Amino acid sequence: MSPRLTGLSGLPSAVRRPGYDRAAHGFGILHLGLGAFHRAHQAIYTDDALAAEGGDWRILGANLRSRDLPDAMNAQNGLYTVLERSEQDRARVIGAHGPAIGGDAAAILRAACDPGIRIVSLTVSEKAYGIDRAAMDADTAHPAVAADLARPQAPQGVLGILVAALAARRAAGTAPFTALCCDNLPDNGALLRAGVLGFARRSDPALAAWIAEEVAFPATMVDRITPAVTGRTLADVETMTGHRDLACVESEPFSQWVIEDHFPQGRPAWEAGGAQFVRDVRAHEAMKLRMLNGSHSLMAYAGQILDLPHIREAVADPMLAALVRRHLRAAGATLPPGAGLDVAAYADALMARFANPAIAHKTSQVAMDGTEKLPQRWFAPSVELLARGGDPRPFAFATGVWLAWLAGLASRNEAPDDPRAAALLDLARRAEGDDAALVAGVLALPGLAPEALRAGAFADTARDILSRIRAQGLRAVMQAELAA
């Protein structure tokens, strides 16, 4: 059995390693959410920044609930391997991380209060924040938010920890950290700010006023396809590095990070790794959410119905690929024309990325949390198209596919992996084959679809697609859609 990865000695020369002395750099970032995406994205940019310009910018990582990944990283002295999948796989060991915290909210809060921490970054997934996107406020019905408002001195959730740490820093006369959301959320900086302020106003209005004046919440756009780690990942990393690595991750070669440049307490030289700093992230964010993520969701639900387990197989299906191309064109048409975006080139690059044979990105993984993702991926661009007199049919088609997938799950008594799974299944069961009722009920879920989509042409098209899929099968419906 190969030795565990715990140091940099003994690695083959082909394996890239940190280009700096890890011990010479202190910790300036606390990162919440040690999932695969962060380890294959922000941590690499930080590794490059440390190699280029140094500074006390290493990362303390933390998971609010799970201990598994923090324990694996701690057993490896914070080291782990990124396996970049392409025609020629490449391995790189990342050294930017140090000790990791798992399932200990009090320890996370202490770390966030440390004056040396100047950035708290987050990749905790949409549902973990507890923010009401429609109201731009803390969601007091969210279990973690409700619990932390009742016990603000012992927070367990994201907003509670951030507010408690900022309160402690204010009381101690310590400069606040910059709060950096790196999740795929529209206007993610503004959304996180709204959630934090909403929470703070309910516990300490004076603190909320201080946060509004003093704390920066830069917006970001992040992009890198990062499939779930499998047994093959572990085996390939061990072969390439000569070490067992239980914290490794795999990804595609492409990586993008666009960041609003607003860091009052400083930041790493992330541009050394290719990060782009801009005044306004919104156009880049919309392109990514609507084109990449929106077409990803279409492939995920259609792929699940067609028994295509991976995105690479979904995009290899000629009819589905043609509909993905149509979806990309429709999404691209909603983007601001004066933002300098090359929509056609981006679409071509996406199709090539989706088809990468070395990336086993599961359609089931992409299909998770649809009610959190689809408002910005499909429904927002649909409303904009309708307002301009355009045709949102590609998005309505995708919605019909999603609902057919949901109805199929309900018929097998299976639940979707979604924060609103219970409500979705209840609606599907009560509809009992009444497709109009299912469309109306799902689109009327609070905060999901704008009112303009709940009736009229969009809802009618989604219902028609759903009914025909159930009657004829998805492949026949795709063929008719392309022939129309």
N, C-alpha and C positions, 0 to 999 in steps of 0.2 A: 504494500500500500504506500502511496506517495505521502510525503510529509505535508502537514497543513501549512498553508501560506501564513507566515507570521512576520516575515522580513523580506528584504530585497536581495539578499545574497542567494546564489544558487539558481537564479532565474536565467533561462536561455537568452542569448544576445538578441534574438528576434523579438523578445517581449519588451515593449516600451515601459519605462519606469519613471517615477517622479524625477524631474530635473532640478531638484533643490534638496537642501538638508531639512528634513521634516522637523527635527528638534529645534531648529533655529527660528521657527515661526510660531507665534502664539495663535490663540483662537479669537476670531472676530465675528463669526457667524454661528447662530443657532438655527438649525434647520429642523422643522417639524414635518415628518412624513418621509421615512427612509425607504420608500418604494423604489421599484426598479427605475422609474423614469428619472427621479432625482439623481440616482447613482450613475445613470448613463448620460446625464445632461448637465445640470448646474455644477455638480461636483467636478466634472471634467474641465469645464470652463475655469473653475477655481484652481484646479491643478495647473492649468496653463498660465493663469495669472500669477501664481506663486513662482513658477519657473521663470517668468518674464521679468517681474518687478518685485517679487517678495512681498513683505509686509505681514502683519499679524492677522491673517485672513483665513486660517484653517477653520474647519467646520466641526462643531459639536452637533451630532445628529440625534434625533429623538423620535420615538413612536409613542403616541398617546396611549395605545392599548397593547399592542403585541410586543413581546420580548424576543421573539425568535430571531429576527434580523439584527437587532442590537446585540444580542448575545453572540451571534455568529461574527459580527464585526469586531466586537471586543476580544474574542478569542484569536482574532487575526491582527490585533494592534491597529485596527482601523483600515487595514489594507484590503483591497478586493480587486478583482479583474473585470474589465469591460471587454467582452468579445464582440468585435465588430464583424457582422456577417456580410459577406459579399462573395464574388467569385474566388477571392483569396482572403480567407478569414485572418483577422489580425487581433492580437491580444495586447492589452495595456493594463498595467497595475496603477491604481489611483492612490495617492498618498495624502490627499487634502483632508480626509476625515481623521478624527481622533476618537476619544471615548464616545460611546453612544448610550443613550438612556432609553429604556424600554418599560412602558407601563407604569411610570412613576411620575405622576403629575406634579408632585411637590418638588422633585428634583429638576423637572423642566422649568418650573417657575423660578427656582433659585438660579438656574443658568441664565434665564431671560433677564434677571435682575443684575447680573454681573456687569460692571461698567465696561469691561473689555468687549462685551458683545455689542456690536454696532449695527448689525443687521439680523433680523429674525425673518427667515425665508420659510415658505410653506408650500408643500405639495401634499395636501391631505384629502383630496377628492372633493367634489362639489358638495356632497351631502354632509360632510363633517363640519362645515363652518357654522351652520345654524343661522344663515342669513336669508331673509325674505327678499328675494330678488325684485319682486314686483313693488314692494313697499320701500325698498332700499333701507332696510332696518334689520335689527336683530330679530330673529324669529323666536318669540317667547314660547311658542309651542314645541320647539325643538327640545328634546329631553336634556341635552347637555346645557343648553342656554337656561332653561328653567331651573335646573339644579344649581347652576353657578350663580344665578341671580339670588337664589335663596341662601347660598353660602359663598359669598364672593371672596372670602378669605381663604377658601380651600377649593379653588377651581379645578375642574376636571376636563373642560372642553376648550376649544380653540379660542373663542372670544373671551371667555373668562380668564384664561391664562394671560392672554395679551393685555387685557385691561388691568389685571392685578399687577403684572410686572411693570406696566407704565405708571401705575399709581405709586408703586414702591420706588421707582426711579425718580419720580417727581418729588416725593417726600424726602428722598436722600439728596436731592440736588444733582442727580446724575442725568446727563443728557439722554434723551429718549433714543431708542433704536429706530432704524428704518424698518417698516413692515413690508416685506416683499412677497406678494402672492405670485406663485408660478404655476397655478392651476389653470386649466382651460376654461376660463369664465369670462364673459363679456365685460369689458371695463373692469378687469379684476382688481386693479388698485383702488378705484372708486368704490367698488362693491365691498372690499374688505374694510375700507375706511368707514363706509356707512354702517356695516355690522358692528365694528368696534365702537363707534360713536353712539349707536343705538343702545348697545349694552351699557356703556359708561353713563349715559344720561339717566338710565334707570337706577343706577347705584350712587352716582356722585356727579351732579351737573357741572360742578366746578372742574372736576377732572376732565369731563367731556370737552369743556371749553378749552382747556389746556392742550388736550390731544389735537383738537381741531386746528389749533394755532401752531403747534410745535412738531407734530409727528408727520413724517413723510410716508406716503403709500404709493410708490411708483407702480405704473402699469407695466405689464410684460406680455410678450407673446412667445410661446415656447413650442418647439416642434422637433420631435424625433420619435420614430416608431420604435417601441421597446416591447417586444413580445415577452410573455411570461417565461420564466426560467424553467427548463425541463431537465430530465435526466441526461439528455444529449448535451445540453449546455454544460452541465457539470463535468461530463466525461471529456468533452472537447477542451475545456479550460484546463483540466488536469493533464491532458496530453500535451497541450501547447506550453504550459508553464512548468510542468513537472511537480505541481503542488495541488493538493485538494483545496478547493475554495468554496465554502458554503455561503458566501456573500456575493458571488459573481453575478453578472448581469450580461445580457446580450442586446444588441441594437443594430439598426441599419447604419450605413456610413453617413447619411445626411444628418445634419444638426443645425438648428437655427434658434437664435435667441435675440429678440428685439426688446429693448428696455428703455423706458422713460428715464432720462438721466437726472434724477433728483435724489441725491444721497447726502444729506447735510453732515453726516458723521463720517463720510468717506466710503469708499468701496474698493474691491479688488480691481485689478486691470483686466476685467473679463474680455475686453476687446482683443487681448492677446490670443484668446481662443476663438475669436471670430464673432463675438457678440457685437450687435449693432446698437448704438445709443442714439435715440431720436427724441424729439420734443413731443411727438404724438404717436402713440402705438396703434391707435384705433383702426387705421386702414389695413395695416399688416395683420392685426388680430382678426378683423372681419374676413380677410382673404383666407386665413388658415381655418377659422372656425367653419366658414360656409363652404369652402371648397374641399379642403382635406377632410376635416371632421365630418362634414355633411355627407360627402360621398362615402366615407368610411362607414357611417351608420347605415346608409342604403345597402352597401355590400354586406354588412353584418347581418341585417334582418333577411335580405334576400338569400344570402348564403346559407343561413340556418334553415330556411324553408327548402332550399335546393340540395341540402346535404353537402355543402361545400365547407369544410371545416376551417379553412384558412383564407385570409384575404388574397393571397397569391393565387389561389384556385378560383376565387370569385372573379377576380379581374381577368383570369384566363378564359372565362366563359364568354364567348363572343357576344351573345345577346345582352348579358349583364354588363359587359364592358362598354357596349354602345350606349346603354342607359346611364352608366356612370359618366361617360363623356357628355351626354346631354345634361346631366345634373351639374357637372362642372361648368358648362357654358351658362346655364341659368344662374348659378351662384355667382359666377364672375360678372354677369351683367348687373348685379346689385351693388358692386363695389364702386367707390368714388372714382370718377374718371381722372381727376387731377392729382392723384396721390402717387403717380410714378410707378404703378404696379404693372408688371408684364403678366397679365392674366393667362394668355395663351401659353407662354413658356412655362408658367407655374403648373398649368394643367398637364402639359406634356411630362414635366418632371414628376408630378404625382403619379401618373400612370406607370412610369418606369419604376418608381419606388414601390408602388403596390405590387408590381410583378416580380420583385426581387425574389428569386427562387430560394435564397438562403435564409429568408425571414419567414418563420412559421408563426405569423400573428393570427391568433384564433378569432374567428368571427364571433364566437361566444364571448370572448373577452371584450371586444369592441361593442357588443350589444348591451353591455351592462349599463344600468342607470339611465335608461332612455329618457325618462321624464325630466331628468336634470339637464340633459344634453340637447334635446331636440328643440327647445324654445329658441336657442340662439343659432342652431345649425339649419333648421328648416323653417320654423314659423316666423321669425323676424324677417328674413329675406322675402318670404311670401307676402307679408303685409306690405312691405316696401314696393314689391312688384305690383300688387293690386292698387296701391295708391297712385302709381304712375300709369295705370292702365295696361300693365303687362300681364303675362299669363304665368301663373305659378304652378302650372300642371306638373312639372317635374317634382316639385315638393309635395303636391297632393298625391301623386303616384307613390312617392316614398312613404307617405303617411299611411296610405292604404296597405302597403306591404308590411309596415310595422304592425298595424292592427291585425292583419291576417296572421302574422307570427304570434301575436298575443292570443288571438282566438284559438290558434292551434295548441298553444301551451295550455290554455284553459280547458280545452277538450280532453287533454291528457292528465288533467289535474296537476299540472306543473306550474310553479310560480316563477315569474321573471326575476332576475337579479336586479331589483329596482327598489328605491326607497318607498315607492308607492305601490309595491307589489300587491298588497291586500286590496287596495281600492281598484286597481286594474283588473284583478281576477274577479272581484265582486261585480264590476260592470260587465265583464265578458260573460259571466254566468247568468246574470239577470237578463242580458240581452237575448240569450237563447236563440241565436240565429237571426235576430233582428239587427241587421247591419247598420241601419240608420240610427238605431238607439245606441249601438256601441260607439259609432263615430261621435254622436252628439254627447254622449256621456263622458268619453275620454277627453274630447277637446274642451269640455266645460270644467275639467278639474282645475281648481284654483291655481292661477299663476302659470298654467301650461301653455295654452294657445290664446292669442289675442281675440277679442270678440269678433273682429272682421272675418275670422276664419271659421267660426263656429256654425255658420249657415251660409247659404249661397253656393257659388261655383266651387270653391275649395272643398267644402264639406261634401258636396254632391259628388265631386270627382273621387275623393278618398273613399266614399261609400261604394261607388261603382267599381273601383279597383278591388276593394275588399270583397265585394259580392262575387265578382268574376273569378278572383283567385280561389275562393272557396268552392265555386261551382266547376271551374275548368282547370285549375292548377296554375301556378305562377308562370310556368314556362309558356303556356299558351297565351297568357295575358301579356307577357313581355313581347312575344312575337307580334301580337296585334298592336301593341303600343308603338313598336318600331315601324310597323307598316302604315300607321295612321298618317 
